[in-house]
Amino acid sequence: MPEHDYLTALLDAYWFAPPVALWRAVELRAAAQETFARPLLDVGCGDALIGRVLFGSGGIDAGIDPWAAQLRAAARSGVYRWVQQADGLHLPYASATFATAFINSVLEHIPDVAPVVREVGRVLRPGGRFIFTVPSDAFRRLLDAYQVRLAAGDPEGAERYAAQVDRRLAHYHYHTPGEWGELLDAAGMEVESARYYVPEPTARLWDRMNGRFGIGRRSLWGMLASPRLRPLGTQAILQRWVVQTLGRAWRPYYEMDVEPGHKGSGLLVVGRKLR
Ligand SMILES: C[S@@+](CC[C@H](N)C(=O)[O-])C[C@H]1O[C@@H](n2cnc3c(N)ncnc32)[C@H](O)[C@@H]1O
């Protein structure tokens, strides 16, 4: 069966922020290699864009998110059978309800993840799987501007740059697979697998493109892509350019795997509930 083209799907959806599309497309390519037994819970489901692209209409049983506006979009999407406004700290479900819990690009934004991991352990059935993606322990080191500063003999500058990225993206931690193993262990789960995605060349391109497209600051691209200019109708041209031109130029980076023995900027962990 041909592999799903997540790059085109996400460039089309996130044309206004192309580097976001690149990262998320690589992430979905990694997640799509897993099997998601149902009933399936999506913790921090956001606006359902990722759920829709990965699982399709009706593909997820339950989604929770604390953010009301995002949740309303998720409810309209038709992807979830039920959505509820809730925090990962207090999941509104009975113990042992789900066969799979999925958490995509959420845990890095929660300063103390241990109680959330325990809650996930509680709502999983014995043998159920906890599948999550996070930026990895190599994330900061693989930033292009970090490497450039380091190569120029400026380790403090490299650290300052990485700290700036942490603030912009609201990242609170970058655990190693071993540290995730300890967190899962304390919640009655074991690590079944942990694999890196977003190889170094892709991570460095992503970082450079965040600068080029002015992500996180005022920029010409940000102005052209602003929702205020939507009535002019010119954004369809930008969207087509992003999908066609960047879809071609970035495809090798999207399709690249992390070489065995190397780290990538993203980490996909699969845990299994023991009892
Ligand atoms: C980067 S978005 C990811 C959304 C979605 N999972 C995706 O992949 O598109 C992070 C989401 O985590 C949610 N979130 C933040 N803190 C949370 C918490 N303590 N429990 C559950 N969700 C949380 C936010 O509201 C937001 O929708």
Ligand as a Chemical Component Dictionary entry (heavy atoms), coordinates in Angstrom:
data_LIG
# 
_chem_comp.id                   LIG 
_chem_comp.type                 NON-POLYMER 
_chem_comp.pdbx_formal_charge   0 
_chem_comp.three_letter_code    LIG 
# 
loop_
_chem_comp_atom.comp_id 
_chem_comp_atom.atom_id 
_chem_comp_atom.alt_atom_id 
_chem_comp_atom.type_symbol 
_chem_comp_atom.charge 
_chem_comp_atom.model_Cartn_x 
_chem_comp_atom.model_Cartn_y 
_chem_comp_atom.model_Cartn_z 
_chem_comp_atom.pdbx_ordinal 
LIG C1  C1  C 0  0.850  21.740 20.289 1  
LIG S1  S1  S 1  -0.822 21.438 20.695 2  
LIG C2  C2  C 0  -1.024 19.781 20.078 3  
LIG C3  C3  C 0  -2.443 19.463 19.753 4  
LIG C4  C4  C 0  -2.657 18.092 19.088 5  
LIG N1  N1  N 0  -2.295 16.999 19.949 6  
LIG C5  C5  C 0  -1.854 18.029 17.801 7  
LIG O1  O1  O 0  -0.966 17.194 17.685 8  
LIG O2  O2  O -1 -2.139 18.849 16.913 9  
LIG C6  C6  C 0  -0.774 21.216 22.455 10 
LIG C7  C7  C 0  -2.157 20.943 23.030 11 
LIG O3  O3  O 0  -1.967 20.489 24.388 12 
LIG C8  C8  C 0  -3.016 21.002 25.165 13 
LIG N2  N2  N 0  -2.612 20.955 26.577 14 
LIG C9  C9  C 0  -1.794 21.801 27.239 15 
LIG N3  N3  N 0  -1.692 21.448 28.532 16 
LIG C10 C10 C 0  -2.458 20.334 28.692 17 
LIG C11 C11 C 0  -2.774 19.497 29.799 18 
LIG N4  N4  N 0  -2.278 19.736 31.018 19 
LIG N5  N5  N 0  -3.587 18.436 29.587 20 
LIG C12 C12 C 0  -4.096 18.184 28.354 21 
LIG N6  N6  N 0  -3.845 18.961 27.278 22 
LIG C13 C13 C 0  -3.032 20.015 27.438 23 
LIG C14 C14 C 0  -3.211 22.400 24.610 24 
LIG O4  O4  O 0  -4.461 22.953 24.967 25 
LIG C15 C15 C 0  -3.045 22.167 23.117 26 
LIG O5  O5  O 0  -4.263 21.910 22.465 27 
# 
loop_
_chem_comp_bond.comp_id 
_chem_comp_bond.atom_id_1 
_chem_comp_bond.atom_id_2 
_chem_comp_bond.value_order 
_chem_comp_bond.pdbx_ordinal 
LIG C1  S1  SING 1  
LIG S1  C2  SING 2  
LIG S1  C6  SING 3  
LIG C2  C3  SING 4  
LIG C3  C4  SING 5  
LIG C4  N1  SING 6  
LIG C4  C5  SING 7  
LIG C5  O1  DOUB 8  
LIG C5  O2  SING 9  
LIG C6  C7  SING 10 
LIG C7  O3  SING 11 
LIG C7  C15 SING 12 
LIG O3  C8  SING 13 
LIG C8  N2  SING 14 
LIG C8  C14 SING 15 
LIG N2  C9  SING 16 
LIG N2  C13 SING 17 
LIG C9  N3  DOUB 18 
LIG N3  C10 SING 19 
LIG C10 C11 SING 20 
LIG C10 C13 DOUB 21 
LIG C11 N4  SING 22 
LIG C11 N5  DOUB 23 
LIG N5  C12 SING 24 
LIG C12 N6  DOUB 25 
LIG N6  C13 SING 26 
LIG C14 O4  SING 27 
LIG C14 C15 SING 28 
LIG C15 O5  SING 29 
# 
